[in-house]
Amino acid sequence: MFFAAGAVERLYGVTAHELLDAPGRWLDALPAADRERMRAALARLPDADTFALEHRVAHPAGGTAGR
């Protein structure tokens, strides 16, 4: 996470240190419909060989990015 710390902060509006304190906090930045899809995909992750999911991000400064 620290490797991508700058990108994480720009995209999700939280620092890498904040994510260490609350690892699931980045999910709060996803719109509700995307958040549920992400949670479902993450629940399947232990049994999956790969993981890919496009999602939008509602940045705290306003606006939504992504597909």
TORPA-4810 file (N, C-alpha, C, O; in nm, 3 decimals):
<nodes>
NODE_1_0.082_-0.119_0.000_0.000_0.000_0.000_0.087_0.126_0.000_0.053_0.225_-0.065_M
NODE_2_0.198_0.121_0.072_0.283_0.240_0.076_0.348_0.267_-0.059_0.378_0.382_-0.090_F
NODE_3_0.371_0.163_-0.138_0.428_0.181_-0.271_0.337_0.269_-0.355_0.385_0.351_-0.434_F
NODE_4_0.208_0.253_-0.340_0.110_0.329_-0.418_0.047_0.440_-0.336_-0.060_0.490_-0.371_A
NODE_5_0.112_0.480_-0.227_0.052_0.574_-0.133_0.002_0.702_-0.200_-0.108_0.748_-0.170_A
NODE_6_0.082_0.761_-0.289_0.038_0.885_-0.354_-0.085_0.864_-0.439_-0.177_0.946_-0.436_G
NODE_7_-0.088_0.756_-0.514_-0.203_0.726_-0.598_-0.326_0.695_-0.514_-0.437_0.736_-0.547_A
NODE_8_-0.306_0.622_-0.406_-0.417_0.588_-0.316_-0.479_0.715_-0.260_-0.601_0.728_-0.255_V
NODE_9_-0.396_0.807_-0.216_-0.447_0.931_-0.159_-0.522_1.014_-0.263_-0.628_1.069_-0.234_E
NODE_10_-0.466_1.023_-0.384_-0.534_1.101_-0.488_-0.665_1.036_-0.530_-0.764_1.105_-0.552_R
NODE_11_-0.667_0.905_-0.540_-0.786_0.835_-0.589_-0.894_0.822_-0.484_-1.011_0.852_-0.510_L
NODE_12_-0.857_0.778_-0.363_-0.956_0.749_-0.260_-0.971_0.858_-0.155_-1.066_0.856_-0.077_Y
NODE_13_-0.880_0.953_-0.153_-0.889_1.063_-0.057_-0.849_1.026_0.084_-0.884_1.097_0.179_G
NODE_14_-0.777_0.915_0.102_-0.725_0.875_0.232_-0.577_0.840_0.217_-0.534_0.796_0.111_V
NODE_15_-0.501_0.859_0.324_-0.359_0.830_0.318_-0.335_0.681_0.342_-0.423_0.610_0.392_T
NODE_16_-0.218_0.635_0.306_-0.180_0.496_0.331_-0.182_0.467_0.481_-0.220_0.358_0.522_A
NODE_17_-0.141_0.565_0.562_-0.144_0.547_0.708_-0.287_0.529_0.758_-0.313_0.447_0.846_H
NODE_18_-0.381_0.606_0.703_-0.521_0.591_0.742_-0.573_0.453_0.704_-0.652_0.393_0.777_E
NODE_19_-0.529_0.402_0.590_-0.573_0.269_0.548_-0.515_0.159_0.637_-0.577_0.055_0.657_L
NODE_20_-0.396_0.182_0.690_-0.339_0.085_0.784_-0.423_0.079_0.912_-0.442_-0.028_0.969_L
NODE_21_-0.471_0.195_0.956_-0.554_0.201_1.076_-0.693_0.144_1.053_-0.753_0.086_1.144_D
NODE_22_-0.746_0.159_0.932_-0.879_0.111_0.897_-0.874_0.055_0.756_-0.913_0.124_0.662_A
NODE_23_-0.827_-0.069_0.738_-0.801_-0.125_0.606_-0.920_-0.123_0.509_-0.899_-0.111_0.389_P
NODE_24_-1.041_-0.133_0.557_-1.156_-0.133_0.468_-1.210_0.005_0.436_-1.310_0.017_0.365_G
NODE_25_-1.145_0.107_0.486_-1.196_0.245_0.469_-1.206_0.287_0.323_-1.292_0.367_0.287_R
NODE_26_-1.119_0.234_0.238_-1.122_0.272_0.097_-1.255_0.234_0.033_-1.297_0.296_-0.065_W
NODE_27_-1.322_0.132_0.088_-1.453_0.092_0.033_-1.556_0.202_0.048_-1.651_0.209_-0.031_L
NODE_28_-1.539_0.289_0.148_-1.633_0.399_0.167_-1.633_0.495_0.049_-1.730_0.568_0.028_D
NODE_29_-1.525_0.496_-0.029_-1.514_0.587_-0.142_-1.589_0.535_-0.265_-1.604_0.608_-0.363_A
NODE_30_-1.636_0.412_-0.260_-1.708_0.355_-0.375_-1.857_0.386_-0.362_-1.911_0.380_-0.252_L
NODE_31_-1.923_0.419_-0.473_-2.068_0.434_-0.469_-2.131_0.303_-0.419_-2.074_0.196_-0.440_P
NODE_32_-2.246_0.310_-0.355_-2.308_0.195_-0.289_-2.316_0.071_-0.379_-2.281_-0.038_-0.334_A
NODE_33_-2.360_0.085_-0.503_-2.373_-0.030_-0.592_-2.238_-0.095_-0.620_-2.226_-0.217_-0.622_A
NODE_34_-2.136_-0.014_-0.641_-2.001_-0.067_-0.665_-1.943_-0.128_-0.539_-1.870_-0.228_-0.544_D
NODE_35_-1.976_-0.069_-0.424_-1.925_-0.118_-0.296_-1.973_-0.261_-0.271_-1.895_-0.346_-0.227_R
NODE_36_-2.099_-0.287_-0.299_-2.152_-0.422_-0.277_-2.091_-0.523_-0.373_-2.062_-0.636_-0.335_E
NODE_37_-2.070_-0.482_-0.499_-2.004_-0.571_-0.595_-1.861_-0.601_-0.552_-1.814_-0.714_-0.566_R
NODE_38_-1.791_-0.498_-0.499_-1.654_-0.516_-0.454_-1.649_-0.609_-0.333_-1.565_-0.698_-0.326_M
NODE_39_-1.739_-0.588_-0.238_-1.741_-0.676_-0.120_-1.765_-0.821_-0.161_-1.700_-0.912_-0.108_R
NODE_40_-1.857_-0.843_-0.254_-1.886_-0.979_-0.301_-1.762_-1.039_-0.369_-1.729_-1.155_-0.347_A
NODE_41_-1.694_-0.959_-0.451_-1.574_-1.007_-0.520_-1.462_-1.037_-0.420_-1.392_-1.136_-0.435_A
NODE_42_-1.446_-0.951_-0.320_-1.342_-0.973_-0.219_-1.372_-1.099_-0.136_-1.280_-1.169_-0.094_L
NODE_43_-1.499_-1.127_-0.113_-1.535_-1.247_-0.038_-1.496_-1.374_-0.114_-1.465_-1.476_-0.053_A
NODE_44_-1.498_-1.367_-0.247_-1.460_-1.482_-0.330_-1.309_-1.490_-0.351_-1.260_-1.592_-0.401_R
NODE_45_-1.237_-1.389_-0.316_-1.094_-1.380_-0.345_-1.012_-1.498_-0.294_-0.924_-1.545_-0.366_L
NODE_46_-1.036_-1.549_-0.173_-0.953_-1.662_-0.127_-0.959_-1.785_-0.218_-0.864_-1.863_-0.222_P
NODE_47_-1.069_-1.802_-0.290_-1.084_-1.918_-0.378_-1.054_-1.886_-0.524_-1.061_-1.975_-0.610_D
NODE_48_-1.020_-1.762_-0.553_-0.999_-1.719_-0.691_-0.851_-1.722_-0.728_-0.764_-1.701_-0.644_A
NODE_49_-0.824_-1.749_-0.855_-0.687_-1.743_-0.905_-0.648_-1.601_-0.943_-0.532_-1.562_-0.932_D
NODE_50_-0.747_-1.524_-0.989_-0.723_-1.386_-1.030_-0.836_-1.298_-0.978_-0.939_-1.346_-0.932_T
NODE_51_-0.812_-1.168_-0.988_-0.913_-1.072_-0.942_-0.909_-0.950_-1.032_-0.804_-0.888_-1.049_F
NODE_52_-1.022_-0.915_-1.088_-1.034_-0.793_-1.168_-1.177_-0.742_-1.154_-1.272_-0.817_-1.173_A
NODE_53_-1.191_-0.616_-1.120_-1.323_-0.555_-1.107_-1.310_-0.406_-1.129_-1.235_-0.339_-1.058_L
NODE_54_-1.381_-0.355_-1.225_-1.382_-0.211_-1.247_-1.484_-0.151_-1.153_-1.591_-0.208_-1.130_E
NODE_55_-1.451_-0.034_-1.098_-1.544_0.034_-1.008_-1.522_0.184_-1.015_-1.417_0.232_-1.059_H
NODE_56_-1.623_0.256_-0.972_-1.614_0.402_-0.965_-1.567_0.442_-0.827_-1.573_0.364_-0.732_R
NODE_57_-1.519_0.566_-0.817_-1.475_0.620_-0.689_-1.539_0.757_-0.671_-1.527_0.844_-0.758_V
NODE_58_-1.607_0.776_-0.559_-1.663_0.906_-0.525_-1.562_0.974_-0.433_-1.556_0.943_-0.314_A
NODE_59_-1.484_1.066_-0.486_-1.377_1.130_-0.411_-1.435_1.228_-0.309_-1.532_1.298_-0.338_H
NODE_60_-1.375_1.235_-0.189_-1.426_1.327_-0.087_-1.433_1.474_-0.131_-1.514_1.551_-0.080_P
NODE_61_-1.347_1.512_-0.226_-1.348_1.650_-0.275_-1.461_1.674_-0.373_-1.483_1.787_-0.417_A
NODE_62_-1.533_1.568_-0.409_-1.645_1.581_-0.501_-1.616_1.514_-0.633_-1.500_1.503_-0.673_G
NODE_63_-1.718_1.470_-0.699_-1.703_1.406_-0.829_-1.685_1.256_-0.817_-1.655_1.202_-0.710_G
NODE_64_-1.703_1.190_-0.932_-1.687_1.046_-0.940_-1.595_1.014_-1.054_-1.606_1.074_-1.161_T
NODE_65_-1.504_0.920_-1.033_-1.409_0.878_-1.137_-1.424_0.730_-1.160_-1.467_0.656_-1.072_A
NODE_66_-1.389_0.687_-1.278_-1.391_0.545_-1.308_-1.498_0.511_-1.409_-1.554_0.598_-1.476_G
NODE_67_-1.526_0.380_-1.418_-1.624_0.333_-1.515_-1.746_0.283_-1.447_-1.840_0.239_-1.514_R
</nodes>
